[in-house]
Amino acid sequence: MKKFTYIYGIIAGIIAFTVYIMTLAPTVWFIDSGELAAVATTLGIAHPTGYPLFTIIGHIFTLLPIGSSEIYRLNLMSAFFCSLGVFMFYMFMKFVFKSGSLSEDKPAAKLPKNKGAKSPAPTANEKASAIPDIIVYTVAGFSALALAFSKTYWNSANSVEVYPLHVFFLVTLMLVFLKAILSTKRGMPESRFITQNKYYLIFAFLLGLSFTNHLTTILLAPACLTLFFYANLYDKQRLYKLLGFMAICFIVGFSVYLYLPIRASMNPTFIWGNPYNFERFYWHVTGKQFSVWIFSAKGSIPAFLLLTGTTVGLAIYGLVKQKYLKPGMHFIFFIIVCALGYLLISGSADIVNTQFGKFTASLWNEFGTGLVLLSLLGIYFLSRSNTRIYYFTLLTFFGCLFYSINYDINDIYSYFLLAYITIAVWMGFGVVFIYTNLAAMLKTNLQRAAFGIAAVLFSLFALSTNYAGNDESRNYFVEEYTMNVFKNAEPNSIIISSQWDFWVSASWYYQFVKKIRPDLVIIDKELLRRSWYFKYLENNYPEVYNNSRAEIERFLPELYKFEHDIPYDTRNIMKLFEELMTSFVKNNPSRKSYVSWEIEQNTNEPFAQDYVRLPDGLLFRLVPKSEVVNNTVADYTVYDFKFTPAEPKDYYYETLMRGYSMMLTASASYLLSAGRPMDAKKYLELALISVPNFPQALELKKKNNL
């Protein structure tokens, strides 16, 4: 079977890739999908932290002669790297299963003194070392497929994002690091230092590369640093030399970030952050723009440090003192961290509780209904058999969890991926635990093969459970909404919106890559709070920029203070911001101006007060008061919107469908006041298709007998 060890992993990857192709999104998805597709296609600069490695690899995928569009090829890239991650996870599991007993400091079991005495029962270490190959390979396959078809991992494979490449790196780094810890040979001649430490150097290089894709690679730090120094602190002279070589390898990998300033100097279409100098480069790489959302709750940093420090401290104590600790103590350390974590989190701010609640609520169905319970068996078994892997996984899990619950964003589940990967590891050891307790009954290779095959088939339970929820093969929701907004706008119009997640991001792809409605000027209101965005506007909409140049030049000095944490006058910067927003409407009289519904709902930042807001399809049109007679305009068009209704399964689908209903109902109300009941009925019917029980639409329809 050893000859076919890679074949089993390849088969697992192919199975995953085949399913991913079947559920692959055909076009743009929510959030950053459109922006990332546009950036990869044009070799631009993406939102912080820039993702240069993703951009370069993504650009290569857009050039492949497959698929019908750039976005499909990039979605295919996600499926490819998630499948490659499944293969690497299989190799990781095979390695840790084959590594045998890792608790090297524990004394060996004593042999009986006379021949007639019974041999002592095998320890958990000995059971772990005696796993036959057929069990190793099949249980590794079970773990890989359970991860492949887990809800969040699978979801990452369906559309373009940075997370598929990220999970590939996470798993690969975990494999290479443990190979460095467990396979590095000691006592070789100094002349063979590089050969002796090749896995450490490969790890350092891949670590640098991984950081150029996603900085949350740092969530591996508690686990890797703890085991690294535990394994190497005994020889400080060698340690310093090793760290020097590893630093060089890391810098070589990390140097991919030079793409950002180099490309910024070429003035690409998409130049988020404009990282042309060191200050802006540093801001972009460190994610300064989004830093307000991490550890924003009061007391979150001390709680995070206490929880992470406690976990690291218990891990170090458990590793150093494992020779003297009872086997059950390691599992008790896990319980202590869980209890302490629950106490601190339950007393934390709402955002921390909300994100933690999302994680805990996801567990029961993440790997298929209830399959996660296997992880508890795996944790217990690891705590008694493979101490180093036990503490390594403990630190990857809690390091990820304690950090991610402090991030105030809607799409938080992708930040739990390292925790889900760790759970898949524990599930695999849970199956091994079951095998070791049934080993006496599984004496023949046929019986063992049957057990292993049953485990692999059991992993497909996640496939059947999560298929419907992860099938994005008919997901055209974002494309439909974007095209409907485009349809809603008259030629050469200006649209001001902050609906980045729903269509503004997608508009970057459709406008600049597919050349659909390039006449439209689309301004993201929230990005106007960032100085780099004005360079983007100047490059892509020079006429509109020049018409508002005076307002922009008055606003930018105050924005400079805001970005550099220099004291500024809040009233003044708000006044200048409102004048800037008004200028886009007022200074371009030849262009119709629109805003999306969330802009109109925000009464804290009023602008263009001399204009009437008329609900016009999916947008509000800003009309000069002089052109409005009896609250109506002469050139009001009823549009033939087409869209697919969606179940409100999460925030994005619910908000999208609610947006349709809300705006179509408001537009129907306007049409009724304008004496156009049949047109109003058309919009009301569409509103009730998007949200069947939308109360305002039902009330309006009943009141007017439509």
C-alpha positions as CSV (number, residue, x, y, z in Angstrom):
1,M,0.0,0.0,0.0
2,K,2.9,2.4,0.6
3,K,3.5,2.5,-3.2
4,F,0.0,4.0,-3.6
5,T,0.1,6.5,-0.7
6,Y,-0.1,9.5,-3.0
7,I,-2.8,7.9,-5.1
8,Y,-5.2,7.9,-2.2
9,G,-4.6,11.6,-1.6
10,I,-5.0,12.4,-5.3
11,I,-8.3,10.5,-5.4
12,A,-9.6,12.5,-2.4
13,G,-8.6,15.7,-4.2
14,I,-10.2,14.6,-7.5
15,I,-13.5,13.7,-5.7
16,A,-13.5,17.1,-4.0
17,F,-12.7,18.9,-7.3
18,T,-15.4,17.1,-9.2
19,V,-18.0,18.1,-6.6
20,Y,-16.7,21.6,-6.5
21,I,-17.1,21.9,-10.2
22,M,-20.7,20.8,-9.9
23,T,-21.5,23.5,-7.3
24,L,-19.3,26.2,-8.7
25,A,-20.8,29.7,-9.0
26,P,-21.0,30.6,-12.7
27,T,-20.5,34.4,-12.2
28,V,-19.8,37.1,-9.6
29,W,-20.7,36.4,-6.0
30,F,-21.3,38.7,-3.0
31,I,-18.7,40.9,-1.1
32,D,-15.3,41.2,-2.7
33,S,-15.8,38.8,-5.6
34,G,-16.2,41.4,-8.3
35,E,-13.3,43.6,-7.1
36,L,-10.9,40.6,-6.8
37,A,-11.9,39.4,-10.3
38,A,-11.3,42.9,-11.7
39,V,-8.0,43.3,-9.9
40,A,-6.7,39.9,-10.9
41,T,-7.7,40.4,-14.6
42,T,-6.1,43.8,-14.9
43,L,-3.2,43.3,-12.5
44,G,-4.4,46.0,-10.1
45,I,-4.1,46.4,-6.4
46,A,-6.8,44.9,-4.2
47,H,-8.2,46.1,-0.8
48,P,-5.9,45.6,2.2
49,T,-3.8,43.7,2.6
50,G,-3.3,43.8,-1.1
51,Y,-3.1,40.0,-1.8
52,P,-0.3,40.3,-4.4
53,L,0.3,36.5,-4.6
54,F,-3.4,35.9,-5.2
55,T,-3.5,38.7,-7.8
56,I,-0.5,37.2,-9.8
57,I,-1.8,33.6,-9.7
58,G,-5.3,34.8,-10.4
59,H,-4.1,36.7,-13.5
60,I,-2.5,33.5,-14.8
61,F,-5.8,31.7,-14.4
62,T,-7.7,34.4,-16.3
63,L,-5.4,33.7,-19.3
64,L,-6.2,29.9,-19.4
65,P,-8.2,28.8,-22.4
66,I,-11.0,27.3,-20.3
67,G,-14.4,28.5,-19.3
68,S,-16.4,31.3,-20.9
69,S,-15.3,34.3,-18.8
70,E,-12.6,35.6,-16.5
71,I,-14.9,35.3,-13.5
72,Y,-15.6,31.7,-14.2
73,R,-11.8,30.9,-14.5
74,L,-11.2,32.6,-11.2
75,N,-14.0,30.7,-9.5
76,L,-12.4,27.6,-11.0
77,M,-9.1,28.7,-9.3
78,S,-10.9,28.6,-6.0
79,A,-12.1,25.1,-6.6
80,F,-8.6,24.1,-7.7
81,F,-6.8,25.4,-4.6
82,C,-9.4,24.0,-2.2
83,S,-9.0,20.6,-3.9
84,L,-5.2,20.9,-3.6
85,G,-5.7,21.8,0.0
86,V,-7.7,18.6,0.4
87,F,-4.8,16.6,-1.0
88,M,-2.3,18.3,1.3
89,F,-4.6,17.7,4.3
90,Y,-4.6,14.0,3.4
91,M,-0.8,14.1,3.3
92,F,-0.8,15.9,6.7
93,M,-3.1,13.3,8.3
94,K,-1.1,10.4,6.9
95,F,2.1,11.9,8.2
96,V,0.8,12.5,11.8
97,F,-0.8,9.0,11.8
98,K,2.5,7.4,10.7
99,S,4.6,9.4,13.1
100,G,3.6,7.1,15.9
101,S,4.1,8.1,19.5
102,L,5.3,11.6,19.9
103,S,5.4,11.8,23.6
104,E,9.1,11.0,23.6
105,D,9.7,12.0,27.2
106,K,7.3,9.4,28.6
107,P,8.9,6.2,30.0
108,A,8.5,3.0,28.2
109,A,6.1,0.4,29.6
110,K,7.7,-2.1,31.9
111,L,8.0,-5.7,30.8
112,P,6.7,-8.5,33.1
113,K,9.4,-10.1,35.3
114,N,8.4,-13.7,34.7
115,K,7.1,-15.6,31.7
116,G,3.8,-16.5,33.3
117,A,2.8,-12.9,34.1
118,K,0.4,-11.1,31.9
119,S,1.7,-8.3,29.8
120,P,0.4,-4.9,30.8
121,A,-2.4,-3.4,28.7
122,P,-1.0,-1.4,25.8
123,T,-0.9,2.4,26.4
124,A,-2.5,4.9,24.1
125,N,1.0,5.6,22.8
126,E,1.5,2.0,21.8
127,K,-2.0,1.9,20.2
128,A,-1.2,4.9,18.2
129,S,2.0,3.4,17.0
130,A,0.4,0.1,15.9
131,I,-2.2,1.5,13.5
132,P,-2.0,-0.6,10.2
133,D,-1.5,1.1,6.9
134,I,-5.0,0.4,5.6
135,I,-6.4,2.3,8.6
136,V,-3.9,5.1,8.2
137,Y,-4.8,5.7,4.6
138,T,-8.5,5.3,4.9
139,V,-8.9,7.4,8.0
140,A,-6.7,10.1,6.4
141,G,-9.1,9.9,3.4
142,F,-12.1,10.2,5.8
143,S,-10.6,13.3,7.4
144,A,-9.7,14.9,4.1
145,L,-13.2,14.4,2.6
146,A,-14.9,15.5,5.8
147,L,-13.0,18.7,5.6
148,A,-13.6,19.0,1.8
149,F,-17.4,18.8,2.3
150,S,-17.6,20.9,5.5
151,K,-19.8,23.9,5.0
152,T,-17.3,26.7,5.2
153,Y,-14.4,25.0,3.4
154,W,-16.7,24.0,0.6
155,N,-18.2,27.4,0.4
156,S,-14.7,28.8,-0.1
157,A,-14.3,26.6,-3.2
158,N,-17.4,28.0,-5.0
159,S,-16.3,31.5,-5.9
160,V,-13.3,33.7,-6.3
161,E,-11.8,34.7,-3.0
162,V,-8.4,34.8,-1.3
163,Y,-9.3,32.0,1.2
164,P,-8.8,29.0,-1.1
165,L,-5.2,29.8,-1.6
166,H,-5.0,30.6,2.1
167,V,-6.3,27.2,3.3
168,F,-3.9,25.5,0.9
169,F,-1.0,27.4,2.6
170,L,-2.4,26.7,6.1
171,V,-2.5,23.0,5.6
172,T,0.8,22.9,3.7
173,L,2.5,24.9,6.4
174,M,1.2,22.7,9.1
175,L,2.5,19.6,7.3
176,V,6.0,21.0,6.6
177,F,6.3,22.4,10.1
178,L,5.5,19.1,11.8
179,K,7.9,17.4,9.4
180,A,10.5,19.9,10.5
181,I,9.8,19.2,14.2
182,L,9.5,15.4,13.9
183,S,11.7,14.5,11.0
184,T,14.8,16.8,11.3
185,K,17.8,14.7,12.0
186,R,20.3,15.8,14.7
187,G,24.0,15.3,14.9
188,M,24.8,15.6,11.2
189,P,28.0,17.3,10.1
190,E,28.0,21.1,10.1
191,S,28.6,21.1,6.3
192,R,25.2,19.6,5.9
193,F,23.3,22.2,7.9
194,I,20.9,23.2,5.1
195,T,20.1,19.5,4.3
196,Q,19.6,18.8,8.0
197,N,17.1,21.7,8.4
198,K,15.5,21.7,4.9
199,Y,12.0,21.4,6.3
200,Y,12.5,24.4,8.5
201,L,13.8,26.5,5.6
202,I,11.0,25.3,3.3
203,F,8.5,26.3,6.0
204,A,10.0,29.7,6.4
205,F,9.8,30.4,2.6
206,L,6.2,29.2,2.4
207,L,5.4,31.2,5.4
208,G,6.6,34.4,3.7
209,L,4.6,33.5,0.6
210,S,1.5,32.8,2.6
211,F,1.7,36.2,4.3
212,T,1.6,37.8,0.8
213,N,-1.8,36.2,0.3
214,H,-3.4,36.6,3.8
215,L,-2.0,38.0,7.0
216,T,-4.1,35.7,9.2
217,T,-1.4,33.1,8.5
218,I,-0.2,34.6,11.8
219,L,-2.8,32.6,13.6
220,L,-0.4,29.7,13.3
221,A,2.1,31.6,15.4
222,P,1.1,30.4,18.9
223,A,1.3,26.7,17.8
224,C,4.4,27.0,15.7
225,L,6.5,29.2,18.0
226,T,5.7,27.1,21.0
227,L,6.7,23.8,19.4
228,F,9.7,25.4,17.6
229,F,11.3,26.7,20.7
230,Y,10.4,23.6,22.7
231,A,12.2,21.4,20.1
232,N,15.2,23.7,19.5
233,L,15.9,25.7,22.6
234,Y,18.4,23.0,23.9
235,D,21.1,24.1,21.4
236,K,21.2,27.9,21.3
237,Q,24.1,28.2,19.0
238,R,22.3,26.1,16.4
239,L,19.1,27.9,17.1
240,Y,20.5,31.3,16.2
241,K,22.0,30.0,13.0
242,L,18.8,28.3,12.1
243,L,16.8,31.5,12.8
244,G,19.1,33.5,10.5
245,F,18.7,31.1,7.6
246,M,14.9,30.9,8.2
247,A,14.7,34.8,8.2
248,I,16.4,34.9,4.8
249,C,14.0,32.3,3.3
250,F,11.0,34.2,4.9
251,I,12.1,37.5,3.3
252,V,12.5,35.9,-0.1
253,G,8.9,34.6,0.1
254,F,7.6,37.9,1.6
255,S,9.3,39.9,-1.2
256,V,6.2,39.2,-3.4
257,Y,4.8,42.2,-1.6
258,L,7.1,44.4,-3.7
259,Y,4.4,44.0,-6.3
260,L,2.3,46.6,-4.6
261,P,4.6,49.7,-4.9
262,I,5.9,48.5,-8.3
263,R,2.5,48.2,-9.7
264,A,1.3,51.4,-8.0
265,S,4.0,53.3,-9.9
266,M,2.4,52.1,-13.1
267,N,-1.0,53.7,-12.2
268,P,-3.3,50.7,-12.9
269,T,-7.0,51.0,-13.1
270,F,-7.5,49.6,-9.6
271,I,-5.1,51.1,-7.1
272,W,-6.7,50.6,-3.7
273,G,-4.6,52.3,-1.1
274,N,-2.2,53.7,-3.7
275,P,0.8,52.2,-1.9
276,Y,3.4,54.1,-3.8
277,N,5.5,55.1,-0.7
278,F,6.5,53.4,2.5
279,E,3.8,55.0,4.6
280,R,1.0,53.9,2.3
281,F,2.6,50.5,1.7
282,Y,2.7,50.0,5.5
283,W,-0.9,51.1,5.9
284,H,-2.0,48.8,3.2
285,V,-0.1,45.7,4.2
286,T,-1.1,46.0,7.9
287,G,-4.8,46.7,7.0
288,K,-5.0,50.0,8.7
289,Q,-8.3,50.8,7.0
290,F,-10.0,47.8,8.6
291,S,-8.2,47.9,11.9
292,V,-11.2,49.7,13.5
293,W,-13.2,46.4,13.3
294,I,-10.7,44.2,15.1
295,F,-10.6,44.3,18.9
296,S,-13.0,47.2,18.8
297,A,-14.9,46.0,21.9
298,K,-13.9,47.4,25.3
299,G,-11.6,45.0,27.1
300,S,-11.2,42.6,24.1
301,I,-7.4,42.9,23.9
302,P,-6.7,42.0,27.6
303,A,-9.2,39.1,27.3
304,F,-7.6,37.8,24.1
305,L,-4.1,38.0,25.6
306,L,-5.2,36.3,28.8
307,L,-6.9,33.4,26.9
308,T,-4.1,33.0,24.4
309,G,-1.4,33.3,27.1
310,T,-3.1,30.7,29.3
311,T,-3.4,28.3,26.4
312,V,0.3,28.7,25.4
313,G,1.3,28.5,29.1
314,L,-0.6,25.2,29.6
315,A,0.9,23.8,26.4
316,I,4.4,24.7,27.4
317,Y,3.9,23.2,30.9
318,G,2.3,20.1,29.4
319,L,5.2,19.6,27.0
320,V,8.0,20.2,29.5
321,K,6.4,18.2,32.3
322,Q,4.8,15.4,30.3
323,K,7.2,12.9,31.8
324,Y,5.7,13.6,35.3
325,L,2.1,14.3,34.4
326,K,-0.6,11.7,34.5
327,P,-2.0,11.2,31.0
328,G,-5.4,12.6,31.9
329,M,-3.9,15.9,32.9
330,H,-3.4,17.0,29.3
331,F,-7.1,16.6,28.5
332,I,-7.9,18.5,31.7
333,F,-5.9,21.4,30.3
334,F,-8.3,21.5,27.3
335,I,-11.2,21.6,29.7
336,I,-9.6,24.4,31.6
337,V,-9.1,26.5,28.5
338,C,-12.7,25.8,27.4
339,A,-14.1,26.8,30.8
340,L,-12.0,30.0,31.1
341,G,-12.8,30.9,27.5
342,Y,-16.5,30.5,28.1
343,L,-16.4,32.6,31.3
344,L,-14.5,35.5,29.7
345,I,-16.4,35.5,26.4
346,S,-19.9,35.3,28.0
347,G,-19.0,38.4,30.0
348,S,-17.6,40.3,26.9
349,A,-19.1,42.9,24.6
350,D,-22.0,42.0,22.3
351,I,-19.8,41.7,19.2
352,V,-17.6,39.1,20.8
353,N,-20.6,37.1,22.0
354,T,-22.3,37.4,18.6
355,Q,-19.2,36.1,16.7
356,F,-18.7,33.3,19.2
357,G,-22.4,32.4,18.9
358,K,-22.0,32.2,15.1
359,F,-19.1,29.8,15.6
360,T,-20.7,27.5,18.1
361,A,-24.0,27.5,16.2
362,S,-22.2,26.4,13.1
363,L,-20.5,23.4,14.6
364,W,-23.4,20.9,14.7
365,N,-24.0,21.1,10.9
366,E,-20.5,22.2,9.7
367,F,-19.3,18.7,8.9
368,G,-22.7,17.1,8.5
369,T,-25.2,16.8,11.3
370,G,-23.5,15.8,14.5
371,L,-20.3,14.4,12.9
372,V,-18.3,17.0,14.9
373,L,-18.8,14.9,18.0
374,L,-16.0,12.7,16.7
375,S,-13.6,15.5,17.4
376,L,-14.1,15.1,21.2
377,L,-13.0,11.5,21.0
378,G,-10.0,12.7,18.9
379,I,-9.0,15.3,21.5
380,Y,-9.1,12.8,24.3
381,F,-7.1,10.2,22.3
382,L,-4.5,12.7,21.2
383,S,-4.1,14.0,24.8
384,R,-3.0,10.5,25.8
385,S,-1.0,9.4,22.8
386,N,0.5,12.2,20.7
387,T,1.4,15.0,23.0
388,R,3.1,17.3,20.6
389,I,0.3,17.1,18.0
390,Y,-2.2,17.5,20.8
391,Y,-0.8,20.8,21.9
392,F,-0.1,21.9,18.4
393,T,-3.7,21.4,17.4
394,L,-4.9,22.9,20.7
395,L,-3.0,26.1,19.9
396,T,-4.1,26.3,16.3
397,F,-7.7,25.9,17.3
398,F,-7.9,28.3,20.2
399,G,-5.5,30.8,18.6
400,C,-7.8,31.1,15.6
401,L,-11.0,31.2,17.7
402,F,-9.9,33.7,20.3
403,Y,-8.7,36.1,17.6
404,S,-11.6,35.8,15.1
405,I,-14.4,36.4,17.5
406,N,-13.0,39.9,18.0
407,Y,-13.4,40.8,14.4
408,D,-16.6,42.8,13.7
409,I,-17.6,41.7,10.2
410,N,-20.6,39.9,8.7
411,D,-18.6,37.3,6.7
412,I,-16.8,36.0,9.8
413,Y,-17.0,32.2,9.0
414,S,-14.0,32.3,6.7
415,Y,-11.9,33.5,9.6
416,F,-12.7,30.3,11.4
417,L,-11.2,28.1,8.7
418,L,-8.1,27.2,10.7
419,A,-10.3,26.1,13.6
420,Y,-12.4,24.0,11.2
421,I,-9.3,22.4,9.8
422,T,-8.1,21.6,13.3
423,I,-11.5,20.0,14.1
424,A,-11.1,17.8,11.0
425,V,-7.8,16.7,12.4
426,W,-9.4,15.8,15.7
427,M,-12.2,13.9,13.9
428,G,-9.7,11.8,12.2
429,F,-8.1,10.9,15.5
430,G,-11.6,10.2,16.8
431,V,-12.0,7.5,14.2
432,V,-8.6,6.1,15.1
433,F,-9.7,6.0,18.8
434,I,-12.8,4.0,17.7
435,Y,-10.5,1.6,15.7
436,T,-8.1,1.1,18.6
437,N,-11.0,0.0,20.8
438,L,-12.3,-2.4,18.1
439,A,-8.8,-3.6,17.0
440,A,-9.2,-6.9,18.9
441,M,-12.2,-7.7,16.7
442,L,-10.6,-6.5,13.5
443,K,-7.9,-9.2,13.1
444,T,-7.8,-9.7,9.3
445,N,-6.9,-7.2,6.6
446,L,-10.3,-7.6,5.1
447,Q,-12.0,-6.6,8.3
448,R,-9.7,-3.6,8.7
449,A,-10.3,-2.6,5.1
450,A,-14.1,-2.8,5.7
451,F,-13.7,-0.5,8.8
452,G,-11.6,2.0,6.8
453,I,-14.0,2.0,3.8
454,A,-16.9,2.5,6.2
455,A,-15.1,5.5,7.6
456,V,-14.5,7.0,4.2
457,L,-18.2,6.5,3.2
458,F,-19.2,8.0,6.5
459,S,-17.4,11.2,5.5
460,L,-19.7,11.5,2.6
461,F,-22.5,12.2,5.1
462,A,-21.2,15.8,5.0
463,L,-21.5,15.8,1.2
464,S,-25.2,14.9,1.4
465,T,-26.0,17.2,4.3
466,N,-24.3,20.3,2.9
467,Y,-24.8,19.9,-0.9
468,A,-28.0,21.9,-1.2
469,G,-26.7,24.7,0.9
470,N,-23.4,24.9,-1.0
471,D,-24.7,24.5,-4.5
472,E,-24.1,27.8,-6.2
473,S,-24.3,26.5,-9.7
474,R,-27.4,28.6,-10.4
475,N,-26.4,31.6,-8.3
476,Y,-26.8,34.7,-10.5
477,F,-28.2,36.9,-7.7
478,V,-25.4,39.4,-7.7
479,E,-25.1,39.6,-11.4
480,E,-28.9,40.1,-11.8
481,Y,-29.0,42.8,-9.2
482,T,-26.0,44.6,-10.8
483,M,-27.6,44.4,-14.2
484,N,-30.9,45.7,-12.8
485,V,-29.1,48.7,-11.2
486,F,-27.4,49.3,-14.5
487,K,-30.7,49.1,-16.3
488,N,-32.2,51.5,-13.8
489,A,-29.7,54.3,-14.6
490,E,-30.0,56.6,-17.6
491,P,-27.0,57.0,-19.9
492,N,-24.0,58.8,-18.3
493,S,-25.6,58.9,-14.9
494,I,-24.0,59.1,-11.5
495,I,-24.8,56.5,-8.9
496,I,-23.7,57.1,-5.3
497,S,-24.0,53.9,-3.1
498,S,-22.3,52.0,-0.3
499,Q,-23.7,48.6,-1.3
500,W,-20.2,47.2,-1.9
501,D,-21.1,43.7,-0.9
502,F,-24.2,43.5,-3.2
503,W,-23.3,45.3,-6.5
504,V,-20.6,48.0,-6.3
505,S,-17.8,45.5,-6.0
506,A,-19.3,43.6,-8.9
507,S,-19.6,46.8,-11.0
508,W,-15.8,47.0,-11.0
509,Y,-15.7,43.7,-12.9
510,Y,-18.6,44.4,-15.3
511,Q,-17.6,48.0,-16.1
512,F,-13.9,47.7,-16.5
513,V,-13.4,44.0,-17.6
514,K,-16.6,43.2,-19.4
515,K,-17.2,46.8,-20.6
516,I,-20.8,46.8,-19.6
517,R,-22.2,50.3,-19.0
518,P,-18.8,52.1,-18.9
519,D,-20.8,55.3,-19.3
520,L,-21.9,55.2,-15.6
521,V,-20.1,57.0,-12.9
522,I,-20.3,54.8,-9.8
523,I,-19.1,56.4,-6.5
524,D,-18.8,54.4,-3.3
525,K,-19.7,56.8,-0.5
526,E,-17.7,55.0,2.2
527,L,-14.5,54.9,0.1
528,L,-14.7,58.7,-0.2
529,R,-13.4,58.7,3.4
530,R,-10.0,57.4,2.0
531,S,-7.6,59.7,0.1
532,W,-6.5,57.0,-2.3
533,Y,-10.0,56.8,-3.7
534,F,-9.8,60.2,-5.2
535,K,-6.9,59.1,-7.4
536,Y,-9.2,56.2,-8.6
537,L,-11.9,58.8,-9.4
538,E,-9.5,61.0,-11.2
539,N,-8.2,58.2,-13.3
540,N,-11.5,56.7,-14.3
541,Y,-14.0,59.6,-14.1
542,P,-11.8,62.7,-14.9
543,E,-14.7,64.9,-15.9
544,V,-16.7,64.3,-12.7
545,Y,-13.5,64.7,-10.7
546,N,-12.6,68.0,-12.3
547,N,-16.1,69.4,-11.8
548,S,-15.7,68.7,-8.1
549,R,-12.0,69.6,-7.9
550,A,-12.6,72.7,-5.6
551,E,-14.6,70.6,-3.1
552,I,-12.1,67.8,-3.2
553,E,-9.2,70.1,-2.6
554,R,-10.9,71.6,0.5
555,F,-11.8,68.2,1.8
556,L,-8.4,66.4,1.4
557,P,-6.5,68.4,4.0
558,E,-9.0,67.5,6.7
559,L,-9.0,63.9,5.4
560,Y,-5.2,63.9,5.8
561,K,-5.7,64.7,9.5
562,F,-8.2,61.9,9.9
563,E,-5.9,59.4,8.2
564,H,-2.8,60.4,10.2
565,D,-4.6,60.6,13.6
566,I,-4.1,64.3,13.8
567,P,-6.8,66.2,15.8
568,Y,-9.5,67.6,13.5
569,D,-12.7,69.5,13.7
570,T,-15.5,66.9,13.5
571,R,-18.1,69.5,12.4
572,N,-15.8,70.9,9.8
573,I,-14.9,67.6,8.2
574,M,-18.6,66.5,8.1
575,K,-19.5,69.9,6.5
576,L,-16.8,69.5,3.9
577,F,-17.9,65.9,3.3
578,E,-21.5,66.9,2.7
579,E,-20.4,69.7,0.3
580,L,-18.3,67.1,-1.6
581,M,-21.2,64.8,-1.9
582,T,-23.5,67.6,-3.0
583,S,-21.0,68.7,-5.6
584,F,-21.1,65.4,-7.4
585,V,-24.8,66.0,-8.0
586,K,-24.9,69.8,-8.4
587,N,-21.8,70.3,-10.5
588,N,-22.9,67.7,-13.1
589,P,-26.3,69.0,-14.3
590,S,-26.0,67.1,-17.6
591,R,-26.0,63.8,-15.7
592,K,-28.8,62.3,-13.8
593,S,-27.9,61.4,-10.2
594,Y,-29.1,58.4,-8.2
595,V,-28.5,57.1,-4.7
596,S,-29.2,53.6,-3.3
597,W,-31.7,53.1,-0.5
598,E,-29.2,52.8,2.4
599,I,-27.8,56.3,1.5
600,E,-31.2,57.8,1.7
601,Q,-31.8,56.1,5.1
602,N,-28.7,57.7,6.6
603,T,-30.0,61.0,7.9
604,N,-26.7,61.8,9.8
605,E,-24.9,62.9,6.6
606,P,-27.5,64.9,4.6
607,F,-26.4,66.3,1.2
608,A,-28.0,67.8,-1.9
609,Q,-30.8,69.2,0.2
610,D,-32.1,71.2,-2.7
611,Y,-33.0,68.0,-4.6
612,V,-36.1,65.9,-4.3
613,R,-35.6,62.2,-3.8
614,L,-37.9,60.2,-6.0
615,P,-38.1,56.4,-5.7
616,D,-37.2,55.3,-9.2
617,G,-37.1,51.5,-9.6
618,L,-34.3,50.2,-7.4
619,L,-32.7,53.6,-6.8
620,F,-33.7,57.1,-5.6
621,R,-33.3,59.7,-8.3
622,L,-32.1,63.2,-7.2
623,V,-34.2,65.7,-9.1
624,P,-33.9,69.5,-8.9
625,K,-37.0,70.9,-7.2
626,S,-37.7,73.1,-10.3
627,E,-38.2,70.0,-12.4
628,V,-40.8,68.4,-10.0
629,V,-44.4,69.3,-10.5
630,N,-46.9,67.9,-7.9
631,N,-44.2,65.6,-6.7
632,T,-43.9,64.0,-10.2
633,V,-41.6,64.2,-13.2
634,A,-42.4,63.7,-16.8
635,D,-39.6,61.3,-17.8
636,Y,-40.3,58.5,-15.3
637,T,-39.6,55.1,-16.8
638,V,-40.9,51.7,-15.5
639,Y,-38.2,49.1,-15.9
640,D,-38.6,45.5,-16.8
641,F,-36.5,44.0,-13.9
642,K,-35.7,40.3,-14.0
643,F,-34.3,38.4,-11.0
644,T,-34.4,35.1,-9.3
645,P,-36.0,35.0,-5.8
646,A,-33.8,33.6,-3.1
647,E,-34.4,32.1,0.3
648,P,-33.2,34.4,3.1
649,K,-30.6,31.9,4.3
650,D,-28.1,34.5,5.5
651,Y,-27.6,38.3,5.8
652,Y,-26.6,38.8,2.2
653,Y,-29.6,37.0,0.6
654,E,-32.0,38.5,3.1
655,T,-30.7,42.0,2.5
656,L,-30.7,41.7,-1.2
657,M,-34.3,40.4,-1.4
658,R,-35.5,43.0,1.1
659,G,-33.8,45.7,-1.0
660,Y,-35.8,44.6,-4.0
661,S,-39.1,44.6,-2.1
662,M,-38.5,47.9,-0.3
663,M,-37.5,49.9,-3.4
664,L,-40.1,48.4,-5.7
665,T,-42.8,49.1,-3.1
666,A,-41.7,52.7,-2.7
667,S,-41.6,53.1,-6.5
668,A,-45.1,51.6,-6.7
669,S,-46.3,54.1,-4.2
670,Y,-44.9,56.9,-6.2
671,L,-46.6,55.5,-9.4
672,L,-49.9,55.4,-7.6
673,S,-49.6,59.0,-6.6
674,A,-48.8,59.8,-10.3
675,G,-52.0,58.1,-11.5
676,R,-50.3,55.0,-13.0
677,P,-51.9,52.0,-11.2
678,M,-51.0,49.4,-13.7
679,D,-47.3,50.3,-13.6
680,A,-47.6,50.3,-9.8
681,K,-49.1,46.8,-9.9
682,K,-46.2,45.5,-11.9
683,Y,-43.7,46.7,-9.3
684,L,-45.8,45.4,-6.4
685,E,-45.9,41.9,-8.0
686,L,-42.1,42.0,-8.3
687,A,-41.8,43.2,-4.7
688,L,-43.9,40.2,-3.5
689,I,-41.9,37.8,-5.6
690,S,-38.7,38.9,-3.8
691,V,-40.3,38.8,-0.3
692,P,-43.7,37.1,-0.5
693,N,-45.0,38.5,2.8
694,F,-43.6,42.0,2.5
695,P,-46.1,44.0,4.7
696,Q,-45.9,47.4,2.9
697,A,-46.4,45.8,-0.5
698,L,-49.4,43.7,0.7
699,E,-51.0,46.8,2.4
700,L,-50.5,49.0,-0.7
701,K,-51.9,46.3,-3.0
702,K,-55.0,45.7,-0.8
703,K,-55.6,49.4,-0.2
704,N,-55.6,50.1,-4.0
705,N,-57.4,46.9,-5.1
706,L,-54.5,45.9,-7.3
